[in-house]
Amino acid sequence: MPTHRHQNRSLIGLAVSLALYSSLTTAAEDTSTIEVIQVSGKAINDKGMSPKNTKINGPFGDGIALKDIARSVTPITSEMIEQLNITDLSDIQKVSPNSYSASGFGASSLPTIRGQLGELYQDGVRRQAGNNGFGIPISFNAVEQIDVVKGAPPVLLGTSQRNGGFVNLHSKTAPTDSKFGKITASGGSWDHYRAQLDVATDLVANQSGIRLSAEHIDNGSYYDYSGFKSDSIFVAFRLLPDDVSTWDINVEYYDVEFTDNAGINRPTQALIDNGLYITGQGVQPNGSTIAGANAIVSPTGLVEIDRSQVLTDPDNTNDAQTFLLHSTYVRQLSDNTTLKNITYYQHLEREEIAQNSFVEIIDGADTAQNRLELAYQWNESQSTIAAVDLRYNKVLGYSQFTTEADLPIDLTGPIENRRIPLTAEQQARLVELRPGVFVSPGAQYDTNGDGSSDFSLSDTTDSSSWQTGLAIQHNSQWTDKFSTSIGYRADFYDVQARDPIAPQGQTAASDSIHEMLESGQISLSYKLTDAITTYASASYNESTSNSMGGGNTLGANNQISRQNFATENTLNEVGIKYSPTDSAWYVDAAVFDQKRSLRNRDGSNTGIRTKGFEAQAFFDADPYWFSAGYSYLDARYDDSASSQDTVQVADSFDNSRPDIIQGTGIGAPNFASFAPSNRRVQGLPEQTLTINGGIAITEKWQAGFSGLYTKSYPLDFLATVYIRDQYTLNINTRYDFTPQTSLRLDVNNVTNQNNWRPVFEGGYFGSTLVFPELPVNATLTLQHSF
């Protein structure tokens, strides 16, 4: 029988061939009867400037289409990273709604999402980050894609500290069937220089490959006494052991030297609106003109300050080195079962010694994690992912921030105004780590027996923690239109902390704690049509509060605070996604209600509740591309207490010059605490709008733009000073001399706006500091592929 079937197919094929041959012969004999039909159309997603067809790996499973994820997500492709000139984490606001951020003291180390610091992941594993966001900037040398996800991390990723949202960086991978190379060199305003080499080749065809990416940055700065230098070396290896498994390994070494840029102090409305700065050095209650707590300024004048004249010091030291390793092994065990093993290790060292008495030294922070995931497809409509996660973190670090005082400093005076040499009394409340460098001990001690503590605490710690997580997520496709996903996770913590530098004659205090934290999630998706999907999702998350490098500190009672493991976060989100297969459009929108906790500078937690709306739209069809994003954010204290460096900027001044400012004469910094309230959270715009676009003018010449608008918002808790409505417009153009060689010009802030933004997340320094954004600047980039 099989032989007869093949014979019949052969006869049918022969008949069809003869018929076609006859038709073509007839047509050739009479060309006048030919009807020519021309088909034309636009290529969809031709430039890679839309995330529409991007697959999301990691947080919710692997290979999931954007439209099928029941959360607000913005994947930023490699093409978008390049076109939108995304060079640090704060730049994600160019494309992702509700991701407006503070300056992070001039160097972003964490993303800001829905008004709160978010987490930073790479290849599905949480990276070490800074204490309250003041960590080290990251290099994008190793990055190929950035996924911005709103809301707390899902159960597969585990317990975190920050729950506004998270960014998952996808590392570059090595090819196994090709080779390529690219050299990029750029130069820009204020002696900004960058060079990158990215080369890759297969080692054994269709079996293994390697990739090397090296980047050097040497930037001068518009700002006084500032700069940025870094080196990143990234190596990726891919092995295909057989037809059912893939193993990706990558390592990165990153060395960076950067400036702690506190912006301009004394942020009055006159400074924001007209660039006018109140002069006069503060005087402490003891008569000292060295900046200190409760100092009072007698105003001596009102002058126009150069926006580059910021609170920095040429003698500050600030550098860091980190090494990262990621390994991802995936194996198809059977038609229904997939095994995935993720391994991560990071070592971090950091040293900042500032002349204003701030110290943060990480002598070593080591983090290792391994997560084993097993995905099982029960049938066409039911699947489960189970995970076992083990994470170890050890931190040895020293800090001192108890004697900082920014408001008393007159920036227009001599550099000595900015320096805070410690008095003998202050040194007595600290411990000398090395000659001339004083830090807080990691615990409190009563050395004279008077019943009170004799030392100043900050984040000094020698701590270690084991985190064991068990997670399960089940996905169900009930009908062609309706699907659900539900997940649960339990994390078991075993934490120890001790004082690494107890005062002489004292026994180092130590403590341990054991806690279990839980998280859960549920989502429902319903397809209204093939192109339109609606969803609703909810999650509950218990998270931690950590110090520098993810460590844990001892509190004033020499114990690890249970409050650090009692942070509850909730999210309710409803959204809609429009992703037609026959169109270049992708649109989504979401409304959300999110409760979370903000870690304060003293280690306590403040409840925040945010409600809002966000929407994004992308269109990508040759020769045009376009994207826009809008966000509305109502962020308020959730009947919770809050704190600020100073009640209001007027506290810094007496009332001797009411023609300049009506000062209160209280003195500053006064380390203000505010009673529980539902006031609006300072330092966050209620509305933002982003718009980006580009066009291929010719086959070789392209042009594009990006713009950001923020609605006016209060800078401080009492809303005595506002950052006004403001916008930034950037333009670019690129010319391809050959298919391999191109030259690009970027002009940022082309209309030269005098824009401002907060210095620090959470509004703590809202009445103390404000960051002046860069004026118009340009960068020229040459790129050659081979």
Secondary structure by P-SEA (a helix, b strand, c coil): caaaaaaaaaaaaaaaaaaaaaaaaaaaaccccbbbbbbbbbbccccccccccccccccccccccccccccccccccaaaaaaacccccccccccccccccccccccccccccccbbbbbbccccccccccccccbbbbcccccbbbbbcccccccccccccccbbbbbbcbbbbcccccbbbbbbccccbbbbbbbbbbbbccccccbbbbbbbbbbbbcccccccccbbbbbbbbbbcccccbbbbbbbbbbbbbbbbccccccccccccccbbbbbbbbbccccccccccbbbbccccccccccccccccccccccbbbbbbbbbbbbcccccbbbbbbbbbbbbbbbbbbcccbbbbccbbbbbbbbbbbbbcccccbbbbbbbbbbbbbbbbbbbcccccccccccccccccccccccaaaaaacccccccbbbbccccccccccccccccccccccbbbbbbbbbbbbbbccccccccccbbbbbbbbbbbbbcccccccccccccccbbbbbbbbbbbbbccccbbbbcccbbbbbbbbccccccccccccccccccccbbbbbbbbbbbbbbccccbbbbbbcbbbbbbbbccccbbbbbbbbbbbbbbbbbcccccbbbbbbbbbccccccccccccccccccccccccccccccccccccccccccccccccccccbbbbbbccccccccccccbbbbbbcbbbccccccccccccbbbbbbcccccccccbbbbbbccccccbbbbbcccccccccccccccccccbbbbbbbcc
